[in-house]
Amino acid sequence: MTQHVFHLQAHWPGGRNDTGTLETKNLKTSISIPPEMDGPGVGTNPDEMLLGAAATCYIITLAAMMERSKIEKLDLTMESEGYVEVINEIITYKRIVHKPVVTLKKETSKKISTMLQKLAIKAENSCMISRALQGNVDVEAILTITYHLDDGY
């Protein structure tokens, strides 16, 4: 069994509406409560961090699956949305929607497009962050495929 350990240091010197810091090996940022939740909105927040973890895991998983399937893409971009509900002062992360856009050559076959649709769903189910959220947060992927005549943009 292989085990990987990741480290994070957080510092929060004040109260609810103050700011803190978060630092990992490759990330250092300020943190606070977002303005949508009556916070100062400095740096990032747990809601964005969870969305970022889910989005980066998904897009990397999708890209790896495309590579293993020998699908040649010109580009892969994505927008993701996180939906948080507050009901009776209870805050719940309800849903994440990933919207990947894969750009292919114009001459790409219909078979590849069908395979991409399957991979978009498989990546959602295979990503370790999506699996960690399973049963608590609904995660959905809506794939868009675009075509270009040549390799240039």
N, CA, C and O atoms as a GROMACS GRO file, in nm:
protein
  612
    1MET      N    1   0.084  -0.118   0.000
    1MET     CA    2   0.000   0.000   0.000
    1MET      C    3   0.089   0.125   0.000
    1MET      O    4   0.184   0.134   0.077
    2THR      N    5   0.056   0.218  -0.085
    2THR     CA    6   0.126   0.345  -0.089
    2THR      C    7   0.040   0.449  -0.018
    2THR      O    8  -0.081   0.456  -0.038
    3GLN      N    9   0.103   0.528   0.064
    3GLN     CA   10   0.031   0.634   0.134
    3GLN      C   11   0.105   0.765   0.112
    3GLN      O   12   0.227   0.771   0.125
    4HIS      N   13   0.031   0.870   0.080
    4HIS     CA   14   0.088   1.003   0.062
    4HIS      C   15   0.035   1.092   0.174
    4HIS      O   16  -0.083   1.087   0.207
    5VAL      N   17   0.121   1.173   0.230
    5VAL     CA   18   0.082   1.264   0.337
    5VAL      C   19   0.105   1.407   0.289
    5VAL      O   20   0.214   1.442   0.244
    6PHE      N   21   0.002   1.488   0.299
    6PHE     CA   22   0.011   1.629   0.260
    6PHE      C   23  -0.001   1.712   0.387
    6PHE      O   24  -0.074   1.676   0.480
    7HIS      N   25   0.072   1.824   0.390
    7HIS     CA   26   0.075   1.908   0.510
    7HIS      C   27   0.020   2.046   0.480
    7HIS      O   28   0.037   2.099   0.370
    8LEU      N   29  -0.046   2.102   0.578
    8LEU     CA   30  -0.103   2.236   0.568
    8LEU      C   31  -0.087   2.303   0.703
    8LEU      O   32  -0.108   2.241   0.807
    9GLN      N   33  -0.052   2.431   0.701
    9GLN     CA   34  -0.048   2.510   0.823
    9GLN      C   35  -0.147   2.624   0.808
    9GLN      O   36  -0.150   2.693   0.707
   10ALA      N   37  -0.228   2.642   0.910
   10ALA     CA   38  -0.326   2.751   0.911
   10ALA      C   39  -0.303   2.835   1.036
   10ALA      O   40  -0.265   2.784   1.141
   11HIS      N   41  -0.328   2.965   1.022
   11HIS     CA   42  -0.314   3.058   1.135
   11HIS      C   43  -0.434   3.151   1.134
   11HIS      O   44  -0.464   3.213   1.032
   12TRP      N   45  -0.503   3.160   1.246
   12TRP     CA   46  -0.622   3.244   1.259
   12TRP      C   47  -0.612   3.320   1.390
   12TRP      O   48  -0.658   3.271   1.493
   13PRO      N   49  -0.552   3.440   1.391
   13PRO     CA   50  -0.526   3.511   1.516
   13PRO      C   51  -0.646   3.584   1.576
   13PRO      O   52  -0.643   3.622   1.693
   14GLY      N   53  -0.753   3.604   1.497
   14GLY     CA   54  -0.863   3.686   1.547
   14GLY      C   55  -0.993   3.612   1.561
   14GLY      O   56  -0.996   3.490   1.584
   15GLY      N   57  -1.102   3.687   1.546
   15GLY     CA   58  -1.236   3.633   1.559
   15GLY      C   59  -1.299   3.604   1.424
   15GLY      O   60  -1.230   3.596   1.323
   16ARG      N   61  -1.431   3.589   1.423
   16ARG     CA   62  -1.505   3.548   1.304
   16ARG      C   63  -1.477   3.634   1.182
   16ARG      O   64  -1.456   3.579   1.074
   17ASN      N   65  -1.476   3.763   1.195
   17ASN     CA   66  -1.462   3.851   1.079
   17ASN      C   67  -1.319   3.902   1.057
   17ASN      O   68  -1.299   4.006   0.994
   18ASP      N   69  -1.224   3.831   1.110
   18ASP     CA   70  -1.085   3.866   1.086
   18ASP      C   71  -1.032   3.783   0.969
   18ASP      O   72  -1.110   3.717   0.899
   19THR      N   73  -0.903   3.785   0.949
   19THR     CA   74  -0.841   3.707   0.842
   19THR      C   75  -0.731   3.620   0.900
   19THR      O   76  -0.679   3.644   1.009
   20GLY      N   77  -0.698   3.518   0.824
   20GLY     CA   78  -0.591   3.429   0.864
   20GLY      C   79  -0.507   3.394   0.742
   20GLY      O   80  -0.520   3.456   0.637
   21THR      N   81  -0.422   3.296   0.760
   21THR     CA   82  -0.338   3.251   0.648
   21THR      C   83  -0.342   3.100   0.641
   21THR      O   84  -0.367   3.030   0.739
   22LEU      N   85  -0.316   3.052   0.521
   22LEU     CA   86  -0.308   2.909   0.495
   22LEU      C   87  -0.184   2.888   0.410
   22LEU      O   88  -0.158   2.964   0.316
   23GLU      N   89  -0.107   2.786   0.444
   23GLU     CA   90   0.015   2.759   0.368
   23GLU      C   91   0.036   2.609   0.352
   23GLU      O   92   0.027   2.532   0.448
   24THR      N   93   0.065   2.570   0.228
   24THR     CA   94   0.104   2.434   0.197
   24THR      C   95   0.239   2.442   0.126
   24THR      O   96   0.297   2.550   0.114
   25LYS      N   97   0.288   2.330   0.079
   25LYS     CA   98   0.416   2.329   0.009
   25LYS      C   99   0.416   2.425  -0.111
   25LYS      O  100   0.516   2.492  -0.137
   26ASN      N  101   0.305   2.431  -0.184
   26ASN     CA  102   0.300   2.510  -0.308
   26ASN      C  103   0.194   2.620  -0.309
   26ASN      O  104   0.165   2.676  -0.414
   27LEU      N  105   0.137   2.650  -0.195
   27LEU     CA  106   0.030   2.751  -0.190
   27LEU      C  107   0.040   2.829  -0.060
   27LEU      O  108   0.054   2.772   0.048
   28LYS      N  109   0.030   2.960  -0.072
   28LYS     CA  110   0.024   3.046   0.047
   28LYS      C  111  -0.078   3.154   0.016
   28LYS      O  112  -0.066   3.225  -0.083
   29THR      N  113  -0.180   3.166   0.102
   29THR     CA  114  -0.287   3.262   0.075
   29THR      C  115  -0.351   3.310   0.205
   29THR      O  116  -0.342   3.245   0.309
   30SER      N  117  -0.414   3.424   0.196
   30SER     CA  118  -0.496   3.474   0.306
   30SER      C  119  -0.630   3.402   0.300
   30SER      O  120  -0.675   3.361   0.193
   31ILE      N  121  -0.693   3.388   0.415
   31ILE     CA  122  -0.825   3.325   0.422
   31ILE      C  123  -0.918   3.408   0.509
   31ILE      O  124  -0.874   3.472   0.605
   32SER      N  125  -1.045   3.406   0.475
   32SER     CA  126  -1.147   3.470   0.558
   32SER      C  127  -1.283   3.418   0.514
   32SER      O  128  -1.295   3.339   0.421
   33ILE      N  129  -1.384   3.463   0.583
   33ILE     CA  130  -1.521   3.428   0.546
   33ILE      C  131  -1.559   3.513   0.425
   33ILE      O  132  -1.527   3.632   0.421
   34PRO      N  133  -1.626   3.454   0.325
   34PRO     CA  134  -1.661   3.530   0.205
   34PRO      C  135  -1.767   3.638   0.235
   34PRO      O  136  -1.843   3.626   0.331
   35PRO      N  137  -1.770   3.742   0.152
   35PRO     CA  138  -1.867   3.849   0.174
   35PRO      C  139  -2.012   3.800   0.163
   35PRO      O  140  -2.101   3.857   0.226
   36GLU      N  141  -2.035   3.694   0.084
   36GLU     CA  142  -2.171   3.639   0.072
   36GLU      C  143  -2.222   3.587   0.206
   36GLU      O  144  -2.343   3.572   0.226
   37MET      N  145  -2.130   3.560   0.299
   37MET     CA  146  -2.166   3.510   0.432
   37MET      C  147  -2.131   3.613   0.538
   37MET      O  148  -2.104   3.579   0.654
   38ASP      N  149  -2.133   3.740   0.496
   38ASP     CA  150  -2.108   3.853   0.585
   38ASP      C  151  -1.968   3.855   0.644
   38ASP      O  152  -1.949   3.897   0.758
   39GLY      N  153  -1.872   3.809   0.568
   39GLY     CA  154  -1.732   3.813   0.612
   39GLY      C  155  -1.657   3.920   0.534
   39GLY      O  156  -1.715   3.984   0.447
   40PRO      N  157  -1.528   3.940   0.563
   40PRO     CA  158  -1.449   4.044   0.497
   40PRO      C  159  -1.410   4.011   0.353
   40PRO      O  160  -1.375   4.102   0.278
   41GLY      N  161  -1.414   3.884   0.313
   41GLY     CA  162  -1.382   3.849   0.174
   41GLY      C  163  -1.236   3.869   0.136
   41GLY      O  164  -1.207   3.901   0.021
   42VAL      N  165  -1.145   3.851   0.230
   42VAL     CA  166  -1.002   3.866   0.203
   42VAL      C  167  -0.944   3.728   0.169
   42VAL      O  168  -0.966   3.631   0.241
   43GLY      N  169  -0.872   3.722   0.060
   43GLY     CA  170  -0.812   3.594   0.020
   43GLY      C  171  -0.918   3.496  -0.024
   43GLY      O  172  -1.019   3.534  -0.083
   44THR      N  173  -0.894   3.370   0.004
   44THR     CA  174  -0.990   3.267  -0.034
   44THR      C  175  -1.066   3.221   0.090
   44THR      O  176  -1.047   3.275   0.199
   45ASN      N  177  -1.150   3.121   0.074
   45ASN     CA  178  -1.233   3.073   0.184
   45ASN      C  179  -1.255   2.923   0.168
   45ASN      O  180  -1.222   2.867   0.063
   46PRO      N  181  -1.310   2.857   0.268
   46PRO     CA  182  -1.328   2.712   0.259
   46PRO      C  183  -1.415   2.669   0.140
   46PRO      O  184  -1.392   2.564   0.082
   47ASP      N  185  -1.513   2.751   0.105
   47ASP     CA  186  -1.602   2.716  -0.006
   47ASP      C  187  -1.527   2.712  -0.138
   47ASP      O  188  -1.544   2.621  -0.219
   48GLU      N  189  -1.443   2.813  -0.160
   48GLU     CA  190  -1.361   2.817  -0.282
   48GLU      C  191  -1.254   2.707  -0.280
   48GLU      O  192  -1.223   2.648  -0.384
   49MET      N  193  -1.200   2.679  -0.163
   49MET     CA  194  -1.097   2.576  -0.153
   49MET      C  195  -1.154   2.438  -0.185
   49MET      O  196  -1.090   2.359  -0.253
   50LEU      N  197  -1.275   2.409  -0.135
   50LEU     CA  198  -1.337   2.281  -0.166
   50LEU      C  199  -1.369   2.272  -0.315
   50LEU      O  200  -1.346   2.168  -0.378
   51LEU      N  201  -1.421   2.380  -0.372
   51LEU     CA  202  -1.449   2.384  -0.515
   51LEU      C  203  -1.320   2.367  -0.594
   51LEU      O  204  -1.317   2.295  -0.694
   52GLY      N  205  -1.213   2.433  -0.551
   52GLY     CA  206  -1.084   2.421  -0.619
   52GLY      C  207  -1.029   2.279  -0.613
   52GLY      O  208  -0.975   2.230  -0.711
   53ALA      N  209  -1.042   2.214  -0.499
   53ALA     CA  210  -0.995   2.075  -0.486
   53ALA      C  211  -1.074   1.984  -0.580
   53ALA      O  212  -1.016   1.900  -0.649
   54ALA      N  213  -1.205   2.000  -0.581
   54ALA     CA  214  -1.289   1.917  -0.668
   54ALA      C  215  -1.259   1.943  -0.815
   54ALA      O  216  -1.251   1.850  -0.895
   55ALA      N  217  -1.244   2.070  -0.852
   55ALA     CA  218  -1.221   2.107  -0.992
   55ALA      C  219  -1.085   2.060  -1.042
   55ALA      O  220  -1.076   2.003  -1.152
   56THR      N  221  -0.980   2.081  -0.964
   56THR     CA  222  -0.848   2.040  -1.010
   56THR      C  223  -0.838   1.888  -1.018
   56THR      O  224  -0.776   1.835  -1.110
   57CYS      N  225  -0.896   1.819  -0.923
   57CYS     CA  226  -0.895   1.672  -0.927
   57CYS      C  227  -0.969   1.624  -1.052
   57CYS      O  228  -0.921   1.534  -1.122
   58TYR      N  229  -1.085   1.682  -1.079
   58TYR     CA  230  -1.164   1.640  -1.194
   58TYR      C  231  -1.092   1.665  -1.326
   58TYR      O  232  -1.082   1.575  -1.409
   59ILE      N  233  -1.040   1.786  -1.347
   59ILE     CA  234  -0.979   1.819  -1.477
   59ILE      C  235  -0.851   1.737  -1.500
   59ILE      O  236  -0.823   1.697  -1.613
   60ILE      N  237  -0.774   1.711  -1.395
   60ILE     CA  238  -0.654   1.628  -1.408
   60ILE      C  239  -0.694   1.484  -1.440
   60ILE      O  240  -0.632   1.419  -1.525
   61THR      N  241  -0.797   1.433  -1.372
   61THR     CA  242  -0.844   1.297  -1.398
   61THR      C  243  -0.896   1.284  -1.540
   61THR      O  244  -0.865   1.186  -1.608
   62LEU      N  245  -0.975   1.381  -1.586
   62LEU     CA  246  -1.027   1.378  -1.723
   62LEU      C  247  -0.913   1.382  -1.825
   62LEU      O  248  -0.915   1.306  -1.922
   63ALA      N  249  -0.816   1.469  -1.804
   63ALA     CA  250  -0.702   1.479  -1.897
   63ALA      C  251  -0.625   1.348  -1.902
   63ALA      O  252  -0.585   1.304  -2.010
   64ALA      N  253  -0.603   1.284  -1.788
   64ALA     CA  254  -0.530   1.156  -1.784
   64ALA      C  255  -0.608   1.047  -1.856
   64ALA      O  256  -0.550   0.966  -1.928
   65MET      N  257  -0.739   1.045  -1.838
   65MET     CA  258  -0.822   0.946  -1.907
   65MET      C  259  -0.822   0.967  -2.058
   65MET      O  260  -0.819   0.871  -2.135
   66MET      N  261  -0.824   1.093  -2.100
   66MET     CA  262  -0.818   1.123  -2.243
   66MET      C  263  -0.684   1.078  -2.300
   66MET      O  264  -0.679   1.021  -2.409
   67GLU      N  265  -0.577   1.102  -2.227
   67GLU     CA  266  -0.444   1.062  -2.272
   67GLU      C  267  -0.435   0.910  -2.286
   67GLU      O  268  -0.386   0.858  -2.386
   68ARG      N  269  -0.483   0.837  -2.183
   68ARG     CA  270  -0.480   0.691  -2.189
   68ARG      C  271  -0.566   0.637  -2.302
   68ARG      O  272  -0.537   0.531  -2.358
   69SER      N  273  -0.673   0.709  -2.336
   69SER     CA  274  -0.763   0.667  -2.446
   69SER      C  275  -0.712   0.715  -2.581
   69SER      O  276  -0.776   0.691  -2.684
   70LYS      N  277  -0.599   0.783  -2.581
   70LYS     CA  278  -0.536   0.835  -2.704
   70LYS      C  279  -0.626   0.935  -2.778
   70LYS      O  280  -0.629   0.939  -2.901
   71ILE      N  281  -0.700   1.015  -2.700
   71ILE     CA  282  -0.781   1.123  -2.758
   71ILE      C  283  -0.694   1.247  -2.765
   71ILE      O  284  -0.652   1.300  -2.662
   72GLU      N  285  -0.670   1.294  -2.886
   72GLU     CA  286  -0.587   1.413  -2.905
   72GLU      C  287  -0.674   1.537  -2.897
   72GLU      O  288  -0.763   1.559  -2.979
   73LYS      N  289  -0.646   1.617  -2.797
   73LYS     CA  290  -0.721   1.741  -2.779
   73LYS      C  291  -0.633   1.859  -2.818
   73LYS      O  292  -0.510   1.852  -2.811
   74LEU      N  293  -0.698   1.967  -2.859
   74LEU     CA  294  -0.625   2.092  -2.881
   74LEU      C  295  -0.623   2.173  -2.752
   74LEU      O  296  -0.528   2.248  -2.725
   75ASP      N  297  -0.730   2.158  -2.672
   75ASP     CA  298  -0.738   2.235  -2.548
   75ASP      C  299  -0.839   2.170  -2.454
   75ASP      O  300  -0.930   2.100  -2.498
   76LEU      N  301  -0.822   2.196  -2.325
   76LEU     CA  302  -0.917   2.152  -2.223
   76LEU      C  303  -0.926   2.264  -2.121
   76LEU      O  304  -0.827   2.296  -2.055
   77THR      N  305  -1.043   2.324  -2.107
   77THR     CA  306  -1.066   2.428  -2.009
   77THR      C  307  -1.189   2.389  -1.926
   77THR      O  308  -1.262   2.297  -1.962
   78MET      N  309  -1.211   2.460  -1.818
   78MET     CA  310  -1.327   2.425  -1.736
   78MET      C  311  -1.366   2.538  -1.644
   78MET      O  312  -1.281   2.611  -1.592
   79GLU      N  313  -1.493   2.552  -1.624
   79GLU     CA  314  -1.550   2.637  -1.519
   79GLU      C  315  -1.623   2.544  -1.424
   79GLU      O  316  -1.683   2.446  -1.467
   80SER      N  317  -1.619   2.574  -1.296
   80SER     CA  318  -1.692   2.496  -1.197
   80SER      C  319  -1.769   2.591  -1.107
   80SER      O  320  -1.726   2.704  -1.081
   81GLU      N  321  -1.883   2.543  -1.061
   81GLU     CA  322  -1.967   2.622  -0.970
   81GLU      C  323  -1.995   2.541  -0.846
   81GLU      O  324  -2.024   2.421  -0.854
   82GLY      N  325  -1.988   2.605  -0.730
   82GLY     CA  326  -2.022   2.541  -0.603
   82GLY      C  327  -2.146   2.607  -0.545
   82GLY      O  328  -2.155   2.730  -0.541
   83TYR      N  329  -2.241   2.526  -0.501
   83TYR     CA  330  -2.367   2.576  -0.447
   83TYR      C  331  -2.374   2.546  -0.298
   83TYR      O  332  -2.371   2.430  -0.256
   84VAL      N  333  -2.384   2.653  -0.219
   84VAL     CA  334  -2.391   2.642  -0.074
   84VAL      C  335  -2.524   2.700  -0.029
   84VAL      O  336  -2.563   2.809  -0.069
   85GLU      N  337  -2.593   2.625   0.056
   85GLU     CA  338  -2.722   2.670   0.109
   85GLU      C  339  -2.708   2.704   0.257
   85GLU      O  340  -2.634   2.640   0.331
   86VAL      N  341  -2.782   2.807   0.298
   86VAL     CA  342  -2.791   2.841   0.439
   86VAL      C  343  -2.938   2.834   0.476
   86VAL      O  344  -3.018   2.916   0.432
   87ILE      N  345  -2.972   2.736   0.558
   87ILE     CA  346  -3.111   2.719   0.603
   87ILE      C  347  -3.109   2.714   0.755
   87ILE      O  348  -3.042   2.629   0.814
   88ASN      N  349  -3.183   2.805   0.817
   88ASN     CA  350  -3.188   2.814   0.964
   88ASN      C  351  -3.048   2.820   1.024
   88ASN      O  352  -3.018   2.754   1.123
   89GLU      N  353  -2.962   2.902   0.962
   89GLU     CA  354  -2.825   2.925   1.005
   89GLU      C  355  -2.734   2.803   0.993
   89GLU      O  356  -2.623   2.803   1.046
   90ILE      N  357  -2.780   2.698   0.925
   90ILE     CA  358  -2.696   2.581   0.900
   90ILE      C  359  -2.646   2.591   0.757
   90ILE      O  360  -2.724   2.596   0.663
   91ILE      N  361  -2.512   2.595   0.743
   91ILE     CA  362  -2.449   2.611   0.612
   91ILE      C  363  -2.414   2.472   0.558
   91ILE      O  364  -2.347   2.393   0.624
   92THR      N  365  -2.462   2.444   0.435
   92THR     CA  366  -2.440   2.313   0.376
   92THR      C  367  -2.392   2.328   0.232
   92THR      O  368  -2.456   2.396   0.152
   93TYR      N  369  -2.281   2.264   0.200
   93TYR     CA  370  -2.232   2.260   0.061
   93TYR      C  371  -2.316   2.155  -0.010
   93TYR      O  372  -2.305   2.036   0.022
   94LYS      N  373  -2.399   2.196  -0.104
   94LYS     CA  374  -2.496   2.105  -0.164
   94LYS      C  375  -2.450   2.042  -0.295
   94LYS      O  376  -2.473   1.923  -0.318
   95ARG      N  377  -2.385   2.122  -0.381
   95ARG     CA  378  -2.367   2.073  -0.517
   95ARG      C  379  -2.247   2.139  -0.584
   95ARG      O  380  -2.218   2.256  -0.559
   96ILE      N  381  -2.179   2.064  -0.668
   96ILE     CA  382  -2.071   2.116  -0.752
   96ILE      C  383  -2.101   2.075  -0.895
   96ILE      O  384  -2.134   1.960  -0.922
   97VAL      N  385  -2.090   2.171  -0.987
   97VAL     CA  386  -2.112   2.145  -1.129
   97VAL      C  387  -1.984   2.184  -1.203
   97VAL      O  388  -1.943   2.300  -1.202
   98HIS      N  389  -1.922   2.085  -1.269
   98HIS     CA  390  -1.806   2.109  -1.353
   98HIS      C  391  -1.855   2.124  -1.497
   98HIS      O  392  -1.942   2.050  -1.542
   99LYS      N  393  -1.797   2.220  -1.568
   99LYS     CA  394  -1.834   2.244  -1.708
   99LYS      C  395  -1.709   2.242  -1.795
   99LYS      O  396  -1.660   2.347  -1.838
  100PRO      N  397  -1.656   2.120  -1.820
  100PRO     CA  398  -1.536   2.112  -1.904
  100PRO      C  399  -1.568   2.139  -2.050
  100PRO      O  400  -1.676   2.105  -2.099
  101VAL      N  401  -1.472   2.202  -2.119
  101VAL     CA  402  -1.483   2.228  -2.263
  101VAL      C  403  -1.359   2.168  -2.328
  101VAL      O  404  -1.246   2.209  -2.300
  102VAL      N  405  -1.381   2.070  -2.414
  102VAL     CA  406  -1.272   2.004  -2.486
  102VAL      C  407  -1.276   2.052  -2.631
  102VAL      O  408  -1.379   2.046  -2.697
  103THR      N  409  -1.162   2.100  -2.679
  103THR     CA  410  -1.150   2.144  -2.818
  103THR      C  411  -1.073   2.038  -2.895
  103THR      O  412  -0.961   2.001  -2.860
  104LEU      N  413  -1.137   1.990  -3.001
  104LEU     CA  414  -1.080   1.886  -3.086
  104LEU      C  415  -1.060   1.939  -3.227
  104LEU      O  416  -1.111   2.045  -3.263
  105LYS      N  417  -0.984   1.864  -3.307
  105LYS     CA  418  -0.970   1.896  -3.449
  105LYS      C  419  -1.104   1.872  -3.517
  105LYS      O  420  -1.181   1.785  -3.476
  106LYS      N  421  -1.132   1.948  -3.620
  106LYS     CA  422  -1.258   1.938  -3.692
  106LYS      C  423  -1.285   1.796  -3.744
  106LYS      O  424  -1.399   1.751  -3.745
  107GLU      N  425  -1.180   1.727  -3.786
  107GLU     CA  426  -1.198   1.596  -3.847
  107GLU      C  427  -1.213   1.482  -3.745
  107GLU      O  428  -1.213   1.365  -3.784
  108THR      N  429  -1.226   1.513  -3.618
  108THR     CA  430  -1.241   1.410  -3.515
  108THR      C  431  -1.372   1.335  -3.536
  108THR      O  432  -1.475   1.395  -3.567
  109SER      N  433  -1.367   1.204  -3.518
  109SER     CA  434  -1.485   1.120  -3.545
  109SER      C  435  -1.592   1.132  -3.438
  109SER      O  436  -1.565   1.173  -3.325
  110LYS      N  437  -1.713   1.094  -3.475
  110LYS     CA  438  -1.826   1.091  -3.384
  110LYS      C  439  -1.799   0.991  -3.270
  110LYS      O  440  -1.844   1.011  -3.157
  111LYS      N  441  -1.725   0.884  -3.301
  111LYS     CA  442  -1.690   0.782  -3.202
  111LYS      C  443  -1.610   0.845  -3.087
  111LYS      O  444  -1.631   0.811  -2.970
  112ILE      N  445  -1.519   0.936  -3.120
  112ILE     CA  446  -1.439   1.005  -3.018
  112ILE      C  447  -1.528   1.092  -2.931
  112ILE      O  448  -1.511   1.096  -2.810
  113SER      N  449  -1.623   1.163  -2.992
  113SER     CA  450  -1.715   1.247  -2.916
  113SER      C  451  -1.796   1.164  -2.817
  113SER      O  452  -1.817   1.206  -2.703
  114THR      N  453  -1.842   1.048  -2.861
  114THR     CA  454  -1.918   0.959  -2.773
  114THR      C  455  -1.830   0.908  -2.659
  114THR      O  456  -1.875   0.901  -2.544
  115MET      N  457  -1.705   0.873  -2.689
  115MET     CA  458  -1.612   0.828  -2.587
  115MET      C  459  -1.585   0.940  -2.486
  115MET      O  460  -1.577   0.914  -2.365
  116LEU      N  461  -1.571   1.062  -2.534
  116LEU     CA  462  -1.547   1.176  -2.444
  116LEU      C  463  -1.663   1.196  -2.346
  116LEU      O  464  -1.640   1.224  -2.229
  117GLN      N  465  -1.784   1.181  -2.393
  117GLN     CA  466  -1.901   1.194  -2.304
  117GLN      C  467  -1.892   1.090  -2.192
  117GLN      O  468  -1.920   1.121  -2.076
  118LYS      N  469  -1.854   0.967  -2.226
  118LYS     CA  470  -1.840   0.861  -2.125
  118LYS      C  471  -1.726   0.892  -2.029
  118LYS      O  472  -1.737   0.869  -1.909
  119LEU      N  473  -1.615   0.944  -2.083
  119LEU     CA  474  -1.501   0.976  -1.997
  119LEU      C  475  -1.533   1.091  -1.902
  119LEU      O  476  -1.485   1.092  -1.788
  120ALA      N  477  -1.613   1.186  -1.947
  120ALA     CA  478  -1.651   1.300  -1.860
  120ALA      C  479  -1.724   1.250  -1.736
  120ALA      O  480  -1.703   1.302  -1.626
  121ILE      N  481  -1.809   1.151  -1.753
  121ILE     CA  482  -1.882   1.093  -1.639
  121ILE      C  483  -1.789   1.004  -1.556
  121ILE      O  484  -1.792   1.009  -1.433
  122LYS      N  485  -1.708   0.925  -1.625
  122LYS     CA  486  -1.616   0.835  -1.555
  122LYS      C  487  -1.515   0.915  -1.470
  122LYS      O  488  -1.480   0.874  -1.360
  123ALA      N  489  -1.468   1.028  -1.522
  123ALA     CA  490  -1.373   1.112  -1.447
  123ALA      C  491  -1.436   1.164  -1.319
  123ALA      O  492  -1.371   1.171  -1.215
  124GLU      N  493  -1.563   1.199  -1.326
  124GLU     CA  494  -1.633   1.248  -1.206
  124GLU      C  495  -1.640   1.138  -1.101
  124GLU      O  496  -1.620   1.164  -0.982
  125ASN      N  497  -1.666   1.015  -1.144
  125ASN     CA  498  -1.677   0.903  -1.050
  125ASN      C  499  -1.541   0.851  -1.004
  125ASN      O  500  -1.533   0.783  -0.901
  126SER      N  501  -1.434   0.882  -1.077
  126SER     CA  502  -1.300   0.831  -1.046
  126SER      C  503  -1.216   0.928  -0.964
  126SER      O  504  -1.123   0.886  -0.895
  127CYS      N  505  -1.246   1.055  -0.972
  127CYS     CA  506  -1.168   1.156  -0.900
  127CYS      C  507  -1.178   1.132  -0.750
  127CYS      O  508  -1.288   1.113  -0.697
  128MET      N  509  -1.063   1.132  -0.680
  128MET     CA  510  -1.065   1.100  -0.538
  128MET      C  511  -1.142   1.203  -0.455
  128MET      O  512  -1.200   1.169  -0.352
  129ILE      N  513  -1.143   1.329  -0.498
  129ILE     CA  514  -1.217   1.430  -0.423
  129ILE      C  515  -1.367   1.409  -0.440
  129ILE      O  516  -1.443   1.419  -0.344
  130SER      N  517  -1.412   1.379  -0.562
  130SER     CA  518  -1.554   1.348  -0.585
  130SER      C  519  -1.595   1.227  -0.501
  130SER      O  520  -1.703   1.225  -0.442
  131ARG      N  521  -1.508   1.126  -0.496
  131ARG     CA  522  -1.540   1.007  -0.414
  131ARG      C  523  -1.547   1.044  -0.266
  131ARG      O  524  -1.631   0.991  -0.194
  132ALA      N  525  -1.460   1.134  -0.221
  132ALA     CA  526  -1.461   1.175  -0.081
  132ALA      C  527  -1.589   1.252  -0.046
  132ALA      O  528  -1.638   1.246   0.067
  133LEU      N  529  -1.642   1.324  -0.143
  133LEU     CA  530  -1.763   1.404  -0.121
  133LEU      C  531  -1.891   1.322  -0.136
  133LEU      O  532  -1.998   1.363  -0.091
  134GLN      N  533  -1.879   1.205  -0.199
  134GLN     CA  534  -1.995   1.123  -0.232
  134GLN      C  535  -2.084   1.099  -0.110
  134GLN      O  536  -2.036   1.063  -0.003
  135GLY      N  537  -2.213   1.120  -0.129
  135GLY     CA  538  -2.310   1.104  -0.022
  135GLY      C  539  -2.333   1.232   0.056
  135GLY      O  540  -2.427   1.240   0.135
  136ASN      N  541  -2.248   1.334   0.034
  136ASN     CA  542  -2.263   1.461   0.103
  136ASN      C  543  -2.286   1.578   0.008
  136ASN      O  544  -2.368   1.665   0.034
  137VAL      N  545  -2.213   1.578  -0.103
  137VAL     CA  546  -2.222   1.686  -0.201
  137VAL      C  547  -2.245   1.621  -0.338
  137VAL      O  548  -2.169   1.532  -0.377
  138ASP      N  549  -2.347   1.664  -0.410
  138ASP     CA  550  -2.370   1.615  -0.544
  138ASP      C  551  -2.268   1.678  -0.638
  138ASP      O  552  -2.250   1.800  -0.637
  139VAL      N  553  -2.202   1.596  -0.719
  139VAL     CA  554  -2.105   1.645  -0.816
  139VAL      C  555  -2.152   1.602  -0.954
  139VAL      O  556  -2.186   1.486  -0.977
  140GLU      N  557  -2.155   1.698  -1.046
  140GLU     CA  558  -2.205   1.675  -1.181
  140GLU      C  559  -2.108   1.734  -1.282
  140GLU      O  560  -2.044   1.836  -1.255
  141ALA      N  561  -2.097   1.672  -1.399
  141ALA     CA  562  -2.014   1.724  -1.507
  141ALA      C  563  -2.100   1.741  -1.632
  141ALA      O  564  -2.174   1.651  -1.670
  142ILE      N  565  -2.087   1.858  -1.695
  142ILE     CA  566  -2.158   1.888  -1.819
  142ILE      C  567  -2.052   1.921  -1.923
  142ILE      O  568  -1.995   2.030  -1.922
  143LEU      N  569  -2.027   1.828  -2.014
  143LEU     CA  570  -1.921   1.840  -2.114
  143LEU      C  571  -1.968   1.915  -2.237
  143LEU      O  572  -2.079   1.893  -2.286
  144THR      N  573  -1.882   2.005  -2.286
  144THR     CA  574  -1.903   2.071  -2.415
  144THR      C  575  -1.783   2.037  -2.502
  144THR      O  576  -1.668   2.045  -2.458
  145ILE      N  577  -1.810   1.999  -2.627
  145ILE     CA  578  -1.704   1.969  -2.723
  145ILE      C  579  -1.709   2.074  -2.832
  145ILE      O  580  -1.814   2.098  -2.892
  146THR      N  581  -1.594   2.137  -2.859
  146THR     CA  582  -1.584   2.233  -2.968
  146THR      C  583  -1.481   2.180  -3.068
  146THR      O  584  -1.398   2.096  -3.036
  147TYR      N  585  -1.489   2.232  -3.192
  147TYR     CA  586  -1.401   2.185  -3.298
  147TYR      C  587  -1.332   2.301  -3.365
  147TYR      O  588  -1.389   2.409  -3.381
  148HIS      N  589  -1.207   2.278  -3.405
  148HIS     CA  590  -1.128   2.375  -3.484
  148HIS      C  591  -1.082   2.309  -3.611
  148HIS      O  592  -1.061   2.188  -3.616
  149LEU      N  593  -1.068   2.390  -3.716
  149LEU     CA  594  -1.026   2.338  -3.847
  149LEU      C  595  -0.882   2.288  -3.847
  149LEU      O  596  -0.850   2.194  -3.919
  150ASP      N  597  -0.796   2.351  -3.768
  150ASP     CA  598  -0.656   2.311  -3.764
  150ASP      C  599  -0.604   2.327  -3.622
  150ASP      O  600  -0.681   2.358  -3.531
  151ASP      N  601  -0.475   2.306  -3.603
  151ASP     CA  602  -0.416   2.314  -3.468
  151ASP      C  603  -0.402   2.457  -3.419
  151ASP      O  604  -0.377   2.478  -3.300
  152GLY      N  605  -0.417   2.555  -3.504
  152GLY     CA  606  -0.404   2.695  -3.461
  152GLY      C  607  -0.535   2.748  -3.407
  152GLY      O  608  -0.641   2.689  -3.428
  153TYR      N  609  -0.527   2.858  -3.337
  153TYR     CA  610  -0.648   2.917  -3.280
  153TYR      C  611  -0.684   3.043  -3.349
  153TYR      O  612  -0.783   3.107  -3.314
   0.00000   0.00000   0.00000
